[in-house]
Amino acid sequence: MENDMNKQEEIKEIDIHGKKYLVADIPANVANQFNVTNRLKNEAEEANYQNVKLASAHSYQDQVLGKMIEEAKLKPVEDPEEDPEK
């Protein structure tokens, strides 16, 4: 008995710019460009996810650093240019 989970459904139609086309009718160059466009879209979505993930991690780590500075009771060095009395 074949495992239906291992069978891939054959794609008969694809959607390009909101219109459906039969895969059998698509010339090789159009199919290749469709694949390139689809791959770029997927990679852009992955890059966006990675950017969000890194920004979130950076924000969290920055908060941790701030808490560590407070716990260590570190005092910032005073900048003489900012002190109006000197």
MODELLER restraints for C-alpha pairs under 7 A, 6 or more apart:
rsr = mdl.restraints
at = mdl.atoms
rsr.add(forms.Gaussian(group=physical.xy_distance, feature=features.Distance(at['CA:12:A'], at['CA:22:A']), mean=5.87, stdev=0.5))
rsr.add(forms.Gaussian(group=physical.xy_distance, feature=features.Distance(at['CA:12:A'], at['CA:23:A']), mean=5.38, stdev=0.5))
rsr.add(forms.Gaussian(group=physical.xy_distance, feature=features.Distance(at['CA:13:A'], at['CA:20:A']), mean=6.21, stdev=0.5))
rsr.add(forms.Gaussian(group=physical.xy_distance, feature=features.Distance(at['CA:13:A'], at['CA:21:A']), mean=5.38, stdev=0.5))
rsr.add(forms.Gaussian(group=physical.xy_distance, feature=features.Distance(at['CA:13:A'], at['CA:22:A']), mean=4.48, stdev=0.5))
rsr.add(forms.Gaussian(group=physical.xy_distance, feature=features.Distance(at['CA:13:A'], at['CA:23:A']), mean=5.23, stdev=0.5))
rsr.add(forms.Gaussian(group=physical.xy_distance, feature=features.Distance(at['CA:14:A'], at['CA:20:A']), mean=5.50, stdev=0.5))
rsr.add(forms.Gaussian(group=physical.xy_distance, feature=features.Distance(at['CA:14:A'], at['CA:21:A']), mean=5.49, stdev=0.5))
rsr.add(forms.Gaussian(group=physical.xy_distance, feature=features.Distance(at['CA:14:A'], at['CA:22:A']), mean=6.63, stdev=0.5))
rsr.add(forms.Gaussian(group=physical.xy_distance, feature=features.Distance(at['CA:14:A'], at['CA:23:A']), mean=6.52, stdev=0.5))
rsr.add(forms.Gaussian(group=physical.xy_distance, feature=features.Distance(at['CA:15:A'], at['CA:21:A']), mean=6.40, stdev=0.5))
rsr.add(forms.Gaussian(group=physical.xy_distance, feature=features.Distance(at['CA:80:A'], at['CA:86:A']), mean=6.95, stdev=0.5))
